[in-house]
Amino acid sequence: MKKEILKVEHLQKIYGNRGYGQPVLDDISFTVYQKDFVAIMGPSGSGKTTLLNLISSIDRPTRGHVVLNGSDLTSLSSKQLAKLRKDSIGFIFQDYSLLDSMPLLDNIVLPLSLNGEKAAVALQKGKKLARLFGLANHLDKYPYQLSGGQKQRGATCRALIMNPSIVFADEPTGALDSKSSKDLLECFAQINSQDQTTIVMVTHDAFAASYAKEVYVLKDGRIEMHIHRGESQKEFFNRILDIQATMGSDLQ
Ligand SMILES: Nc1ncnc2c1ncn2[C@@H]1O[C@H](COP(=O)(O)OP(=O)(O)OP(=O)(O)O)[C@@H](O)[C@H]1O
């Protein structure tokens, strides 16, 4: 039986106004299973980042529940949330969020070092991940000496270093050229299929979304559509393009 990693139930978010006013998200429910690769798409302002922040424990919903690995995030204290983030969640942001003052390898192993892991063990693990992501020759470089694609692959290694049960990525290819985007997405597909890492990614890009197995399309704060990929990525890409065409330039 498929293992539930994330269960989102009747999620609502209203910013400000003490829970009154126009919801940015309303009645959002879906489930993410282990080994899923989910893309969240939708027009600008449809609530994608808001949703990602709620399901990744960065923000709290106005109503509804987010259950991650069996824990209801809405009932956890800040301390419990911090522990859950450290133990179970990897984050990847559009702007890489690497520390400029550290070489790439130190950036990659930082979460392990902060967690008290022995330096030798942390470095060995960091190097192994970096090899997988084609970064073996760049480990001593500082972020300013790396390309955008190398930085984002490094940020992905850092997100994976604690063996999270789920990785959340907000527009991870947003600042990359098409070749670097493809390289990163191939890495995502590889860790998803080989290491069984569950991925939830917000993206505007139909090509990026075509790497996912499930796509949820948000519109006006609700799930407008859920599509499931069959065998062919190309066919899935064309279906996503068709949806973009139907929804107009909104989705792009
Ligand atoms: N902290 C906040 N306070 C008030 N309103 C907010 C806040 N954050 C987001 N919003 C509003 O919520 C709506 C959804 O924003 P969100 O950033 O989630 O959309 P998005 O789909 O990720 O957009 P984009 O694709 O442009 O990044 C927008 O109307 C935005 O102005």
Ligand as a Chemical Component Dictionary entry (heavy atoms), coordinates in Angstrom:
data_LIG
# 
_chem_comp.id                   LIG 
_chem_comp.type                 NON-POLYMER 
_chem_comp.pdbx_formal_charge   0 
_chem_comp.three_letter_code    LIG 
# 
loop_
_chem_comp_atom.comp_id 
_chem_comp_atom.atom_id 
_chem_comp_atom.alt_atom_id 
_chem_comp_atom.type_symbol 
_chem_comp_atom.charge 
_chem_comp_atom.model_Cartn_x 
_chem_comp_atom.model_Cartn_y 
_chem_comp_atom.model_Cartn_z 
_chem_comp_atom.pdbx_ordinal 
LIG N1  N1  N 0 2.003  38.032 3.558  1  
LIG C1  C1  C 0 0.980  38.368 2.790  2  
LIG N2  N2  N 0 0.062  39.263 3.217  3  
LIG C2  C2  C 0 -1.005 39.602 2.476  4  
LIG N3  N3  N 0 -1.262 39.094 1.240  5  
LIG C3  C3  C 0 -0.383 38.209 0.757  6  
LIG C4  C4  C 0 0.782  37.801 1.490  7  
LIG N4  N4  N 0 1.462  36.897 0.741  8  
LIG C5  C5  C 0 0.765  36.749 -0.403 9  
LIG N5  N5  N 0 -0.338 37.528 -0.403 10 
LIG C6  C6  C 0 -1.335 37.603 -1.473 11 
LIG O1  O1  O 0 -1.846 36.301 -1.666 12 
LIG C7  C7  C 0 -2.080 36.058 -3.056 13 
LIG C8  C8  C 0 -1.335 34.791 -3.480 14 
LIG O2  O2  O 0 0.046  35.035 -3.397 15 
LIG P1  P1  P 0 1.114  33.905 -3.719 16 
LIG O3  O3  O 0 2.467  34.517 -3.582 17 
LIG O4  O4  O 0 0.802  32.710 -2.905 18 
LIG O5  O5  O 0 0.775  33.600 -5.251 19 
LIG P2  P2  P 0 1.612  32.824 -6.350 20 
LIG O6  O6  O 0 0.632  31.991 -7.088 21 
LIG O7  O7  O 0 2.770  32.133 -5.712 22 
LIG O8  O8  O 0 2.103  34.019 -7.263 23 
LIG P3  P3  P 0 3.407  34.166 -8.208 24 
LIG O9  O9  O 0 3.287  33.100 -9.265 25 
LIG O10 O10 O 0 3.259  35.548 -8.779 26 
LIG O11 O11 O 0 4.624  34.014 -7.340 27 
LIG C9  C9  C 0 -1.650 37.304 -3.794 28 
LIG O12 O12 O 0 -2.792 38.090 -4.074 29 
LIG C10 C10 C 0 -0.738 38.008 -2.809 30 
LIG O13 O13 O 0 -0.787 39.397 -2.983 31 
# 
loop_
_chem_comp_bond.comp_id 
_chem_comp_bond.atom_id_1 
_chem_comp_bond.atom_id_2 
_chem_comp_bond.value_order 
_chem_comp_bond.pdbx_ordinal 
LIG N1  C1  SING 1  
LIG C1  N2  SING 2  
LIG C1  C4  DOUB 3  
LIG N2  C2  DOUB 4  
LIG C2  N3  SING 5  
LIG N3  C3  DOUB 6  
LIG C3  C4  SING 7  
LIG C3  N5  SING 8  
LIG C4  N4  SING 9  
LIG N4  C5  DOUB 10 
LIG C5  N5  SING 11 
LIG N5  C6  SING 12 
LIG C6  O1  SING 13 
LIG C6  C10 SING 14 
LIG O1  C7  SING 15 
LIG C7  C8  SING 16 
LIG C7  C9  SING 17 
LIG C8  O2  SING 18 
LIG O2  P1  SING 19 
LIG P1  O3  DOUB 20 
LIG P1  O4  SING 21 
LIG P1  O5  SING 22 
LIG O5  P2  SING 23 
LIG P2  O6  DOUB 24 
LIG P2  O7  SING 25 
LIG P2  O8  SING 26 
LIG O8  P3  SING 27 
LIG P3  O9  DOUB 28 
LIG P3  O10 SING 29 
LIG P3  O11 SING 30 
LIG C9  O12 SING 31 
LIG C9  C10 SING 32 
LIG C10 O13 SING 33 
# 
